Amino acid sequence: MRDNFDGILTTAQFLDMAMYDLGYGSSKEELTEDDIKKIMNYICRWASRVRSKDESNSEVNLFGILFALTICLLEFPDYYEKYELSQTN
């Protein structure tokens, strides 16, 4: 994948990288709901560290949450809808 890297990742590519980091060898269609939850948690924490000045910071921030929700919406819309992850206030 890095051979053709142009600086922009699709949500599918980002999901593939997260799945690789976590050791998931299956396709996204074979993931259980628990697997999806673990992957989204990983993405949320990773994105939160990107926006933090302290690399050792393990707190989740709004950027991380929104990033994970966006990936979830685009890659797992049924999961997103089932757990009502969209809230209008």
Helices and strands as residue ranges (DSSP letters): G 2-4, H 11-22, G 28-30, H 33-50, H 62-75, H 77-82
